[in-house]
Amino acid sequence: MERRRIGSLEVSVVGLGCNNFGWRIDKQATKAVIDAALASGINFLDTADMYDTGKSEEFMGEALRGRRKEVVLATKFGFSMGDGKSGAKPAYVREALDASLRRLGVDHIDLYQIHTPDPATPIADTLGTLNDLVKAGKIREIGCSNFSADQLREAEAAVKPGAARFVSVQNEYSLFHRAPEADVLPQCKKSGVAFIPYFPLANGLLTGKYRKGQPLPANSRGKDAFGPTVFTERNLDVIESLLRFAALHGHSLLELAISWLAAQDTVPSVIAGAKTPEQAKMNARAGGWKFTKAELAEVDEIVLQSA
């Protein structure tokens, strides 16, 4: 599989999002998904401490025992773990990192990300602590998530000469969520920050299993609280058009969704979740469509014309 850079890290163009581990699938199923992902060429695994209050990290730690060198391991901190603690104050950053290292059973994190901005803590304080942890060898690179363009600029301005800076930002981005194109993606390109999309399949809408006029599949995420805002008649009409476009070019809707993101400037890896080994394998295969400029323009016309 193609490899790209996030700072000094070399990652697979398709990564594995690990938010299903724990609250959606158990320890044995987690290992099966990770085994399939690694066998398919995926080396970039992204999780967070708050995913099932640490269970995702714990399950990953067991599944990766003896295989640490095979993966680029990313996790996040900042949201509450249910103990009333959260944020990005220096003491909490150190505490959260040590807890993640214990759960994962590793001595360092490759990409450590602040999960959400903390308005109560100056970003310079957080960056200073993260830089100390990089110097201590506990972190290789640092990143952020859910940051606006203004917050990225503020963070860049707060970095001291020679200190660690954010090499990535992880925000929502997909064919159906284009907000980053207005300001965050241009800022990433300007400052050399990698953009890692989350929800690349628009909560499952872009998997191809949701069709207009057909009932939602059993255990569908479309029945969750966000379902009515995502699985709209307009979106399902667009899905039908995208399915036809992909088929004409010999590809699936999944391949269209993931490869389209991988074709965007500043996107090094598309992290997609999986609950089964088969899903992990399908995701891994989905990043190989090399779009022409004409094809990208046609996709935009399909998606944006009825926005």
Buried (B, 14 or more C-beta within 10 A) or exposed (E): BBBBEBBEBEBBBBBBBBBBBBEBBEBEBBBBBBBBBBEBBBBBBBBBBBBBBBBBBBBBBBBBEEEBEEBBBBBBBBBEBEEEEBBBBBEBBBEBBEBBBEBBBBEBBBBBBBBBBBEEBBBBBBBBBBBBBBEEEBBBBBBBBBBBBEBBBBBBEBBEEEBBBBBBBBBBBBBBBBEBEEBBBBBBEEBEBBBBBBBBBBBBBBBBBBEEEEEBBEEBBBEEEEBEEBBEEEBBEBBBBBBEBBEEEEBBBBBBBBBBBBBBEBBBBBBBBBBBBEBBBBBBBBBBBEBEEEBEEBBEEBBEEEE
